[in-house]
């Protein structure tokens, strides 16, 4: 990976730049406890999420399930199977960004299960906003890869269960473009002018520029972020827009190049006449974001027992395999290994492993002032 950062440390003991990299797991875990006090005193998730984070919960039906996730990120057939098995309804709501999710939680909306990325799991833990997960009460927990027994963002996996793993890259029309270079500079490919989308996600967009410029992906150096901003602004004349509706933009023909996640390509191929024309470019020249999402139960969940049943249901090997075949993202679950291997056969670019997580660029849980620097930089990009 080429993201080269400084050795500066944050006030909580967390590295500012490569804080998300798992090869620095010891630093991350050491800083997590110290950061709790900081998280509680800072602005953030806020007043709507309050309660006893250590309350004992049992896997039992205690009401319908209020579910909050990205759209098209779980097999709808499995949701129906869960409803039938436990005679409950799953009331689904969707977000399009982590910050959007947190805004709803901050407003006091009550959900029983949500799906944050790793750095947001750590943030939620620091601010005491999610419940402890009784792992001994999950029948299928042993199917999870050992890497996640003690992840950097959640020591001992006390508050989360891993859901999926992802890589961010570029989707492109291989039947139209033959000059892709495995660099983030491909987002400025003039042959696709007017048919290019960048993810409408401040982390992913800034990460691409930071890595392209040779900086640490999580840099908070203002001059470096300014250079990334200028690169993104310079792309705008070539762009059709910013979008997280990646599957629609490509499958409809609107995009020839789309900044997206690995599993999106699988779903795009399901919708088009010539699946081989849609390829995923892993950005090997500059480096690429890699990460994982998790199941967590908010502290104000009204039906945590049903949430536990749902998590365990999704960890069942046959259900994990069904989910992966539908959404295209590998789950860190042994039950889906062969299914994803078959899905990715001949397409190694969409594969993500725990080795990628160990050595790759993961998003750091930045301090409040540092997040504001990133979000303000992104707002300037959008406003330019």
Secondary structure, DSSP 8 states (H G I E B T S, - for coil): ---B----B-TTS-BSSSTT-GGGHHHHHHHHHHHHHHHHHSSSS-TT--S-TT----SS--S-EEEEEETT-S-HHHHHHHHHHHT--EEEEEESSHHHHHHHHHTT---SEE--BHHHHHHHHHTT-B----GGG-TTGGGB-GGGGGBTTBGGGSS-EEEEEEEEEEEEETTT-----SSGGGGG-GGGTTSEEE-S-HHHHHHHHHHHTTB-TT---HHHHHHHHHHHHHHGGGEEEE-S-HHHHHHTTS-SEEEEEHHHHHHHHHHSS-GGGEEEE--TTT--BEEEEEEB-BTT-S-HHHHHHHHHHHHSHHHHHHHHHHH----SBGGGHHHHHHHTTT-GGG---HHHHHHSB------HHHHHHHHHHHHHHHH-
